[in-house]
């Protein structure tokens, strides 16, 4: 009797017009229950409807995900605003469903037969001359999340206007096509091909372009520990080390294989530092390994730790590693360049919230440095433009431990970064220099760059907007602040409005981004500070960096000055007490 009653109720839910008092919600409920073929997510909506949870239904069904700095990313669950089978199908019209949607329309598909690092997808798009690529990954996010990255035919993540046009197409065609749910097509369609072996071979062959000391690598006494953070990096990092002539890195056995529950870490993000690297560091001490390499679950980002003489571990920030990579890639270029090579043809790139250390190196060495908006999608697109115009790009990065050495891939790549840093360390070892010691040498030559990043939580969009609008009308209407406490401001750039006081025409060189808030202040003391909102979380982030000239080498003094400026930035610009902001340290 209970089963029949439940069956009747479910049947009624499917065929009854809904009267929640909100026509938009009624339509969305009907669409979801008609289109969703996954019993688990369908049941979540049915239970909410049965219990009259209209606000929850509205939150889940009346808004959609948008493309952020790393594609579509959200928690997994029922509703158009979450990652689930139906929204994946809609976004294409977890990898098998994406392939099924395309195969249902007779579109040939390359589908990897096993998990691969995220950089393999943009690499394959270019190598196979595909029109697009899709990667299903939540990267380093929590286990409840998932994500959907889209790459254009140029091998870079989609940017405007393509992201907006795709979302427009999704809205115009939300009902799944016939055959979209038939993931058996993947195994039976003659239009499906597995590119795994071919792409892996080509990728490893291309790695040789950024290997400069293979013989030295084969003789190094250095030992490396690698953790793949319960993700996909293990096999590919092992192969990369082999290509560079190294002995295999020592894997962390508990974290070597893919595990969607990330069972040994509270957070699968290697950027969190020692707290999540515990197993790696203890294994390194046991194995007498001085360097620990950590790739995040989808192997597109890299964290590095080095054992110091006093027994402590130094976990490098993304900005510190970028200083080392920038020095290394330019030094290798200089030593291996052809006789007619021109330094003015060389480029390095970074996102605008990242360290300015590459800018300092470029000014002294004579190559070009460019900034992009936050997100590697902007870096990838710009690199493609530069390459098409005959330029050579050596290195690019974002401060959140995303690095790209060379240009075989147009996205950040933890696999190649891991083996390049290993080669750098083994080269320095021959001169009895550690990574940390070399970092100091870089700063002494090009100027110390000391940075600090953190954020405040704010759950009220109106509060966030009022904070930034106040900065745009600080002392009087349409006037930005000239001081932050006692610190004089030299220039202001507002990406939201397109204003830049440093430009002759007062217009920002970087593209305007009206849907997000981002203002950068350049101070007379050399500090640069950016306030911006997160595209996916209720955060106001700040990025502050003291960019000192080489003659200012008192690090304690520089750190104290940066600390005071950040305190002023928080007190005068963010006003956490007045605005109800909650501070979180990164």
C-alpha positions, 0 to 999 in steps of 0.5 A: 500500500505504501509503495502504491501511495508513493507511486501515485504521489510521484505520478501526480507530481509529474502531471499536476500544474504547480501553484506556488504563487510564482509562475516562474517557479511553477514553470521551472518545477515542471521542466525539472520533473519532466527532463531530469532522468536521474532518480536521486536528483529528481527525488530531491526536487520532489521532496522539496515540493512535497514539503512546501519548500518554495524558497529552496526550490526558487534558489535551486531552479530559478537561477543558472550557473555562469562561466567564472574564471574556471568555467562552470563550477558549483556544488553537486545537487538538484537544480539548475544552479548546481552541477548535475546530469541535467545541467551538464547535458544542457551545457553541452547541448560527467564526461560520458554524458557530454559525449552522449549529447554530441554523439546523439547529433552525429558529432565525432568525439574524442573521449579519454578512456581514463582520468587525465590531468586537466591540461591534457584537454586543451593540449588535445584540442590543439593537437587533434584540431578539435573545435572545442574541449570539455573537462569535468572537474572541480579541481581543488574544491571540496568533494561536494563540488564539481565543475565543467570547463570549456575550451575553444578551438584555440586550446584556451578556456572560453572568454567573452563573447563565447561564454555569453553566447554559450549561455544564451544557447543553453537558455534557448535549448534547455530541453535535452535532445533525444539520445542525450541520456543514452551514455551507452552511445559512448561504447557503441558509436563509431564516432567515438575515439580514445586519444589517450595513448596518442596524446600522452605520447605527444605531450611527453615528447613536447616536454623535451622542449623545456628540458635543458639538463637531462644528463645532469638530472640523471645523475642528481642525488636529490630525492623528490616526494610527490603527492597527487592529492587523491587525484589524477597526477601520479602516473603522468608526473612519473612519466614526466620525470622519466622524460627529463632523465630523473629517477621516479619521485617517491609517491605518497601511497595514501594519496596516490590513487584517485579518491573522490572523498579526499579521505586523508585531507580536510581540504584537497587544495595544496595551496593551504600549505603545511596543514594539508601536506602533512603526509608528504612532509613526514614521508620526505623526512623518512626518505631523506628527500629535500623537495616535496611536490604537490599537484592538486586533484586535476593536476593543473596546479603545483605546490612546492616545499623544501626542507631547510637546514634548521629542519623546518619546511619552507612552503613557497607561495605561488608568487615566490615560485613564479619568481623562481620560474621566471628567473629559470626560464629566462636564464635557460633561454639566454643560454640556449638561444640562437644567434639571431634571437631577439630578447624584444621578441620574448614575453612573460605574462601574469594575472593582474592580482599576481606578483609584479616580479616578472615585470621587474625582471622584464624591465632589467632584462629587456623582454616584454611583460603583460598582465591579464584579468584574473583567470588563466583563460585570459592568459591562454587567449593572449598567449595564442594571440602573441604566438600568431604574431610571431612572439615567443612566450617563456612563462606565465602564471597566476598567484594561486599556484598556477604555472605554465612553462613554454606554450605546448598547453594554453592553460596552467599545468602542474605536471610540467611545472613539477618536473621543471622545478625538479630540474631547477633544484637539481641544477642548483644543487650542483652549486650547493644552492637551495631553492630558497637561497636562489629566491633571495638571489632573485629578489636581491637582483630585481627587488624584493616583492613581498605579498599578502593575500586574504579575504573577508566573507560578505553574504550581502550583495548590496553591502559589497556593492556599497563598499565599492561604490563608496570608493568610486565616490570617496571624498566627492562624487566620481572621485577615488581616494587620494590617500589610504590613511597616511599612504598616498595613492599614485594611481587607481585602476577600476576594471568594473568601470574601465577607468585607469588614472595612469593612462593618458586617456584614463581608460583601462588597457585591460578589458572592462568586467562590469559583472564583477568588482575590482579596483587596484591602487598603486601607492607612492611607496611602491605597494600595489593593492587590489580589492576584488569580489569572487565570482563563485563565493561570497568573498571580498579578496585583497591582494597587496604587494610591496614592490621594492627596488633592488636598493631597498633590501631590509625585508623586516622594514618592507614587511612592516610597511606592507603590514601597516598599509594592509591595516589601513586598507582594511580600516579605511576602505573595507570597514569590516565592523561597519559592514559586518565583514568576517575575516578569513586568513589565506 
